Amino acid sequence: MKPLATSRAGMVTSPHALASEAGLEILRAGGNAIEAAIAIGATLSVTYPHFTGLGGDAFWILGDQSGNVRALSGIGQAAATLPDYGNAIPTRGAASAITSAATVDTWDRAFAISRDQWGGRQAWSQLFQRAIALAQEGFEVTPSQRFWQTFRQGEVSDWHGFAAVFMPDGRLPRQGDRLRQPALARSLDRIANFGSREFYEGELAERIVAGLRAAGSPLRLQDLARTAARDEAPLRVPYRGGELLSLAPPTQGVTTLQIMGILERFDVASIPEGSADYYHLLVEAVKQAFIERNRHVADPEFATVPVDAMLSPARLSALAAHIDMRHAMPWPHVYQHGDTVFLSAVDSEGRCASVLQTVYFDWGSGVVAGDTGILWHNRGAAFSTDPTHHNAIQPGKRPFHTLNPGMYLRDGKPRLTYGTQGADGQPQTLAAVLTRLIDYGMDPMQALSRPRFLLGRTFSDTRDSLKIEADAGDDVIATLSTRGHEVSVIDAQSPLAGHPGAIALYDDGSCAGAHDPRSDGIAMGV
């Protein structure tokens, strides 16, 4: 097992050691948590290209020890002019590259908060130096990248511009091979030297759009120019004497909060952790919240999303009352796919950044935008083509998003940052991690290492069954089956169970952090 990281002077966590080192370097140079998180995010856009990049979306929750919290929601909107998609939006190719990308704008907005309110002193350009160097000089391909590129090897030959960047010798890189991305290095250098709007309105934007247009995407320069992350108040729900925070729609942050609000109505700590009762309760709470999500969550500028009602004590109590501890609710609902990265930073003053970045599916749309080295995401594939659906595709609309990083406050002060990869798996993984951290008092590595579950389909099992890791135990699995769960056993410590990270902040000023042992990631203390 990876060691638990501890520190009294700040901490970072991410799914790649080089990215964590980039953030740690900023903290050691006197930077704050926002500055460190930008450096981590930029580095991950190089070293974890299958799950994140400049051509994707991002979400932040920020908090300090004075109780000031805010959320940055970076979702690219659909192109102003869209083709007729008929019955379905493609999940790959230029026809799926139909929404702009807001990750870079979230970095800019976070940097402004750092400068104006957190006393940030690091130069914008300095935060990109590690990422630029790794793109130019190369890095060793990770097991995760090798796995997902091998898994998609039958598709990548059809992806516009992909092979030139990610198969430079005409073959799939092996784990440990050095991957260089000089075009991406030049794009990062322009953002570092000319600011974030270079990505949306500058010469780089023109080359991005030219590349996307040549591939067949409907995105145009004006679509990039009008892209802007939202600075919003986070959603909140009480939990065990504190508050859990998440992002507003069109993210599924309200879903994670509903699950935890339902669990607040049960004495979870009295249920043996890891027992059949424990898993059954969490799974049934997930089902109740997913049904609500699928009915309502969309862009609130285009559809009515009754967030206040969904998080009201009366509604949460009513959903909790639907749970039968003896029998599983049937589950025929469609699973949402997607991949992402969680990163977090805490500085010496206890200020926190909890961040998720994504290109949606592994490798996003598969389209590299011309000579920029930037892989574009396919989040637009989450839209529905049914014009009566609340998430129906429309020009300028933001699609439903599974990403929802979080933060836990006690007495108004951040005490946990957390998040995970995994689309529909995100709220499920977080329910397990948060109950173990809060209800059972585990440290981050203990909480992340325990067996988990996944309700829904995977690339290896298309049934909407309850996947549960083998180390949950034969007796637990058998009991869940007798209660009506269609159980599929997956390997212990399976990557299908998500790749969460978490940092805990304690009253004495110390912190402890971890990244999931199922992942390539690591937490590091200053």
C-alpha positions in Angstrom: 0.0 0.0 0.0 1.1 3.5 -0.7 2.1 5.5 2.4 -0.2 8.1 3.9 1.2 11.6 3.3 1.3 13.9 6.3 2.5 17.5 6.7 2.1 20.7 8.7 3.0 23.0 5.8 0.8 22.0 2.9 -0.1 19.1 0.7 -0.9 18.1 -2.9 -2.5 15.0 -4.5 -3.0 14.0 -8.1 -3.1 10.9 -10.3 0.5 11.4 -11.5 3.7 11.8 -9.5 5.2 14.4 -11.8 2.0 16.5 -11.5 2.1 16.2 -7.7 5.7 17.3 -7.8 4.9 20.3 -9.9 2.3 21.5 -7.3 4.7 20.7 -4.4 7.4 22.8 -6.1 5.0 25.8 -6.2 4.1 25.4 -2.5 7.8 25.2 -1.5 8.4 28.4 -3.5 5.9 30.2 -1.3 2.9 29.7 -3.6 -0.7 29.1 -2.4 -3.1 26.3 -3.0 -4.6 27.8 -6.1 -1.2 28.4 -7.7 -0.2 24.8 -6.9 -3.4 23.4 -8.4 -2.9 25.3 -11.6 0.6 23.9 -12.0 -0.8 20.4 -11.3 -3.6 20.8 -13.7 -1.3 22.1 -16.5 1.1 19.2 -15.9 -1.6 16.6 -16.0 -2.7 18.0 -19.4 0.7 16.6 -20.6 1.2 13.5 -18.5 -2.3 12.2 -18.3 -3.6 13.0 -21.8 -6.1 10.1 -21.9 -8.2 11.7 -19.1 -7.5 15.4 -19.2 -6.2 18.2 -21.3 -6.5 21.8 -22.5 -9.4 20.8 -24.7 -11.6 19.8 -21.9 -13.7 21.1 -18.9 -12.9 21.7 -15.2 -14.5 22.4 -11.9 -13.1 23.9 -8.7 -14.2 24.3 -5.1 -12.1 26.8 -3.1 -12.1 27.4 0.6 -10.1 29.1 3.4 -10.0 28.9 7.1 -12.2 32.0 7.5 -15.1 30.2 5.9 -15.0 31.8 2.5 -15.9 29.2 -0.2 -16.7 29.5 -3.8 -17.1 27.2 -6.9 -15.8 27.6 -10.4 -17.8 25.7 -13.0 -16.0 25.4 -16.3 -18.3 23.9 -18.9 -17.9 24.6 -22.6 -21.2 25.4 -24.4 -22.5 23.9 -27.6 -21.6 25.5 -30.9 -23.8 28.3 -32.2 -24.5 26.4 -35.3 -25.1 22.6 -35.0 -25.7 19.9 -37.6 -28.7 17.7 -37.5 -27.7 14.7 -35.5 -30.8 12.6 -36.2 -31.3 10.0 -33.5 -27.9 10.1 -31.8 -24.8 12.2 -31.3 -21.6 10.3 -32.2 -19.3 9.6 -29.2 -16.1 9.9 -31.2 -14.7 12.0 -34.0 -15.3 15.6 -35.0 -19.1 15.2 -34.8 -18.7 14.8 -31.0 -16.3 17.8 -30.7 -19.2 20.2 -30.5 -18.8 22.0 -27.2 -16.0 24.5 -26.4 -13.5 23.8 -23.6 -13.4 25.7 -20.4 -10.5 24.3 -18.4 -8.1 27.1 -19.3 -10.6 29.7 -18.3 -11.1 28.1 -14.9 -7.3 28.4 -14.4 -7.5 32.1 -15.2 -10.4 32.8 -12.9 -8.8 30.8 -10.1 -5.5 32.8 -10.6 -7.4 36.1 -10.3 -8.8 34.9 -6.9 -5.3 33.9 -5.9 -3.9 37.3 -6.8 -6.7 39.5 -5.5 -7.8 37.6 -2.3 -5.1 35.0 -1.4 -2.1 37.3 -1.8 -0.7 35.2 -4.6 2.8 36.1 -5.8 3.7 33.5 -8.3 3.8 34.7 -11.9 1.2 33.1 -14.2 3.9 32.0 -16.6 5.8 30.2 -13.8 2.9 27.9 -13.2 3.4 26.3 -16.6 7.1 25.8 -16.7 7.0 22.1 -15.5 4.2 21.3 -18.0 6.0 22.9 -20.9 9.3 21.1 -20.1 7.6 17.7 -19.9 5.7 18.3 -23.1 8.9 19.3 -24.9 11.4 16.8 -23.3 8.9 14.0 -22.8 7.9 11.7 -19.9 7.5 8.0 -19.4 4.1 6.6 -20.4 2.1 5.4 -17.4 0.4 2.0 -17.0 -2.9 3.9 -17.2 -2.1 5.6 -20.5 -0.8 2.3 -21.9 -3.9 0.4 -20.8 -6.4 2.9 -22.3 -4.5 3.4 -25.6 -4.2 -0.4 -26.0 -7.9 -0.8 -25.2 -8.8 1.6 -28.0 -6.2 0.4 -30.5 -8.9 -0.8 -32.8 -10.4 2.7 -33.0 -7.5 5.2 -32.9 -6.7 4.9 -36.6 -9.9 6.7 -37.4 -9.2 9.6 -35.0 -8.2 12.8 -36.7 -4.6 13.8 -35.9 -4.4 11.3 -33.0 -1.6 9.0 -34.3 0.8 11.8 -35.1 0.8 12.9 -31.5 0.3 9.7 -29.5 1.8 7.1 -31.9 4.8 9.1 -33.1 6.7 6.0 -34.3 3.6 4.5 -35.9 2.9 2.2 -33.0 1.3 2.2 -29.6 3.9 3.4 -27.0 4.8 0.9 -24.4 4.8 1.6 -20.6 8.0 3.4 -19.9 8.5 4.7 -23.4 9.2 8.4 -23.6 6.4 10.5 -25.1 7.2 14.0 -26.4 4.5 16.5 -27.4 6.3 19.5 -28.9 3.2 21.0 -30.5 1.4 20.9 -27.1 4.5 22.5 -25.5 4.2 25.4 -28.0 0.5 25.8 -27.1 1.2 25.8 -23.4 4.0 28.3 -24.0 1.6 30.7 -25.7 -0.9 30.4 -22.8 1.9 31.0 -20.4 3.2 34.1 -22.2 0.0 35.7 -23.5 -2.5 34.6 -20.8 -5.6 32.4 -20.9 -7.5 34.4 -23.5 -4.9 33.3 -26.0 -6.7 30.0 -26.0 -10.0 31.6 -26.7 -9.3 34.8 -28.8 -5.7 34.8 -29.8 -3.5 33.3 -32.5 -3.7 29.9 -30.7 -7.5 30.1 -30.8 -7.4 30.6 -34.5 -5.2 27.6 -35.0 -7.4 25.5 -32.7 -10.5 26.4 -34.7 -8.8 25.8 -38.0 -7.8 22.4 -36.9 -11.2 21.5 -35.5 -12.9 22.8 -38.6 -10.6 20.8 -40.9 -11.6 17.7 -39.0 -15.3 18.5 -39.4 -16.3 20.1 -36.0 -18.9 22.8 -36.0 -17.0 24.9 -33.5 -15.9 28.4 -34.7 -13.8 31.2 -33.3 -16.9 33.0 -31.8 -17.7 29.8 -29.9 -14.3 29.9 -28.2 -14.5 33.6 -27.6 -17.8 33.4 -25.7 -16.6 30.5 -23.4 -16.5 31.6 -19.7 -16.3 29.6 -16.5 -18.9 30.5 -13.9 -18.0 31.8 -10.4 -20.8 30.4 -8.3 -21.8 29.7 -4.7 -21.4 26.0 -4.0 -24.4 23.8 -3.1 -24.5 22.7 0.6 -26.0 19.9 2.6 -25.6 19.2 6.3 -23.8 16.0 7.3 -22.8 14.9 10.8 -22.4 18.3 12.3 -20.7 19.8 9.3 -21.5 20.7 5.7 -20.7 19.0 2.4 -20.1 21.3 -0.6 -20.5 20.6 -4.3 -21.2 22.2 -7.7 -24.5 23.4 -9.1 -26.2 21.9 -12.2 -25.6 21.0 -14.9 -23.1 19.0 -12.8 -24.3 16.0 -10.8 -23.0 17.7 -7.6 -26.6 17.8 -6.4 -26.7 14.0 -6.8 -23.7 13.4 -4.5 -25.3 15.8 -1.9 -28.6 14.0 -2.2 -26.9 10.6 -1.5 -25.2 12.0 1.5 -28.3 13.8 2.7 -30.2 10.5 2.5 -27.4 8.8 4.5 -27.6 11.6 7.1 -31.0 10.1 8.0 -29.4 6.8 9.0 -27.1 6.0 11.9 -24.4 4.9 9.5 -21.7 4.6 12.3 -23.8 2.0 14.1 -23.7 -0.3 10.9 -20.5 -2.4 10.8 -18.3 -0.9 8.1 -17.9 -3.2 5.1 -20.9 -5.3 6.1 -23.7 -6.3 3.7 -26.0 -3.7 5.4 -23.3 -1.0 4.8 -23.1 -1.7 1.0 -26.8 -2.2 0.7 -27.7 1.1 2.3 -25.2 3.0 0.1 -26.3 1.4 -3.1 -30.0 2.0 -2.3 -29.3 5.7 -1.5 -27.4 6.0 -4.9 -30.5 4.6 -6.7 -32.8 7.1 -5.2 -30.6 10.0 -6.1 -29.9 8.8 -9.6 -33.6 8.6 -10.4 -33.9 12.3 -9.3 -30.8 13.3 -11.3 -32.1 11.6 -14.5 -35.4 13.5 -14.2 -34.0 16.9 -13.6 -30.3 17.8 -14.0 -29.5 19.9 -17.0 -28.3 23.5 -17.8 -30.5 25.7 -15.6 -30.5 28.4 -18.2 -32.4 26.1 -20.5 -34.4 23.9 -18.1 -35.9 24.2 -14.7 -33.8 22.3 -12.2 -35.5 22.3 -8.7 -32.2 22.2 -6.7 -33.7 23.7 -3.5 -36.5 21.1 -3.5 -34.1 18.3 -4.3 -31.9 19.2 -1.3 -34.8 20.1 1.1 -35.0 18.1 4.4 -38.5 17.0 3.4 -37.4 15.6 0.1 -34.3 13.9 1.5 -36.4 12.3 4.3 -38.9 11.1 1.7 -36.2 9.5 -0.4 -34.6 7.9 2.7 -38.0 6.4 3.5 -38.1 4.6 0.2 -35.1 2.5 1.2 -35.9 -1.1 2.2 -33.0 -2.6 4.1 -34.2 -6.1 3.2 -34.8 -5.8 -0.5 -32.9 -4.1 -3.4 -34.8 -1.8 -5.7 -34.7 -3.1 -9.3 -32.2 -1.1 -11.4 -32.8 -0.9 -15.2 -31.3 2.6 -15.7 -28.7 3.5 -18.2 -25.2 4.1 -17.0 -23.2 7.3 -17.9 -19.6 6.8 -19.0 -16.7 9.1 -18.6 -13.2 9.6 -17.2 -11.4 12.5 -15.4 -8.7 13.4 -12.9 -8.9 14.7 -9.4 -6.3 17.0 -8.0 -6.1 19.0 -4.8 -3.8 21.3 -2.9 -3.7 22.7 0.6 -1.3 25.4 1.5 0.4 26.4 4.8 -2.5 28.7 5.8 -5.1 25.9 5.3 -6.5 27.3 2.1 -7.8 24.6 -0.2 -8.5 23.8 -3.9 -10.5 20.7 -4.8 -10.4 20.3 -8.6 -11.6 17.9 -11.3 -10.5 18.1 -15.0 -11.9 16.0 -17.8 -12.0 15.2 -21.6 -15.2 13.0 -20.9 -14.5 9.6 -22.5 -10.9 8.3 -22.3 -9.2 10.2 -25.1 -12.2 12.5 -25.5 -13.4 12.9 -29.1 -10.1 11.5 -30.4 -9.6 14.6 -32.4 -6.4 16.6 -32.2 -6.9 20.2 -33.2 -4.6 20.8 -36.1 -1.0 21.6 -35.3 -1.7 22.6 -31.6 -1.2 19.2 -30.0 -4.5 19.7 -28.2 -6.9 16.8 -27.9 -10.5 17.9 -27.8 -13.2 16.5 -25.5 -16.5 14.9 -26.5 -18.7 16.2 -23.6 -21.3 17.2 -26.2 -22.1 13.5 -26.7 -23.9 13.7 -23.3 -26.7 15.7 -24.9 -29.9 14.1 -25.9 -31.3 14.4 -29.5 -34.8 14.2 -28.1 -36.1 17.8 -28.3 -38.4 17.2 -25.3 -35.6 16.0 -23.0 -34.3 18.4 -20.4 -30.8 17.8 -21.6 -31.7 18.2 -25.3 -28.9 19.6 -27.5 -29.3 23.3 -28.3 -26.9 26.0 -29.5 -25.1 27.7 -26.6 -26.3 25.1 -24.1 -24.0 23.5 -21.5 -24.3 19.7 -21.4 -25.0 17.6 -18.3 -21.7 16.9 -16.5 -20.8 14.1 -14.1 -17.9 16.0 -12.5 -18.3 17.1 -8.9 -15.3 17.7 -6.7 -16.2 18.4 -3.1 -15.2 19.9 0.2 -16.4 19.2 3.8 -16.6 22.0 6.3 -16.8 21.7 10.1 -17.4 25.0 12.1 -17.2 26.7 8.7 -13.6 25.6 8.1 -12.4 23.1 5.4 -11.7 19.7 6.9 -11.7 17.5 3.7 -11.1 17.9 0.0 -12.1 15.0 -2.2 -13.1 13.9 -5.7 -12.8 11.0 -8.1 -12.7 9.8 -11.7 -15.6 7.7 -12.9 -18.7 9.4 -14.4 -21.7 7.7 -12.8 -19.2 6.0 -10.5 -18.3 9.4 -8.9 -21.2 9.8 -6.5 -21.0 6.1 -5.6 -17.2 6.2 -4.9 -17.6 9.4 -2.9 -20.4 7.9 -0.8 -18.1 5.1 0.3 -15.1 7.4 0.8 -17.0 10.0 2.7 -18.8 7.6 5.1 -15.4 6.0 5.9 -13.7 9.3 6.5 -16.5 11.0 8.4 -18.7 8.3 10.0 -15.9 5.7 10.7 -13.1 8.2 11.3 -10.6 6.6 8.9 -7.6 8.4 7.6 -7.5 9.1 3.8 -5.4 6.1 2.8 -7.6 3.7 4.9 -10.8 5.2 3.4 -9.5 4.9 -0.1 -8.1 1.4 0.2 -11.3 -0.3 1.5 -13.4 -2.4 -1.0 -15.9 -0.4 -3.1 -18.8 -1.0 -5.5 -20.1 0.3 -8.9 -23.7 0.1 -9.9 -23.9 0.1 -13.7 -22.1 -1.0 -16.8 -18.4 -1.2 -17.4 -16.4 -1.8 -20.6 -16.1 -5.5 -19.7 -19.6 -6.1 -18.4 -22.6 -4.4 -20.1 -25.1 -5.5 -17.5 -26.5 -2.8 -15.2 -25.5 -5.0 -12.3 -23.8 -4.2 -8.9 -20.1 -4.7 -9.3 -18.4 -5.2 -6.0 -14.7 -5.9 -5.3 -13.8 -9.4 -4.3 -12.2 -8.4 -1.1 -15.6 -7.3 0.2 -15.9 -11.0 1.1 -17.9 -14.0 0.1 -20.4 -13.7 2.9 -21.2 -10.0 2.1 -21.5 -10.8 -1.6 -23.9 -13.7 -0.9 -26.0 -11.7 1.4 -26.4 -8.9 -1.1 -27.5 -11.4 -3.7 -30.2 -12.8 -1.4 -31.5 -9.2 -1.0 -32.1 -9.0 -4.8 -28.9 -7.3 -6.0 -27.6 -8.6 -9.3 -24.0 -8.9 -8.1 -20.9 -9.2 -10.4 -17.7 -9.7 -8.6 -14.7 -7.7 -9.8 -11.1 -8.0 -8.8 -10.0 -6.7 -5.5 -8.5 -3.1 -5.8 -10.0 -2.9 -9.3 -9.5 0.3 -11.3 -13.2 0.0 -12.2 -13.9 1.2 -8.6 -12.7 4.7 -9.3 -9.5 6.7 -8.6 -10.4 9.1 -5.8 -8.1 11.3 -3.8 -8.6 13.1 -0.5 -6.8 15.4 1.9 -7.9 15.8 5.5 -7.2 18.9 7.5 -7.0 18.7 11.3 -7.6 21.2 14.1 -3.9 21.3 15.0 -3.0 22.6 11.5 -1.7 19.3 10.2 -3.0 17.5 7.2 -3.0 14.0 5.7 -3.6 12.9 2.2 -3.7 10.0 -0.2 -4.5 9.1 -3.8 -6.2 5.9 -4.5 -3.9 2.8 -4.4 -5.7 1.6 -7.5 -4.3 4.5 -9.5 -0.9 5.9 -10.6 -1.4 8.8 -8.2 0.3 10.1 -5.1 -0.2 12.6 -2.3 2.9 14.6 -1.2 3.4 16.8 1.8 5.6 19.9 1.9 
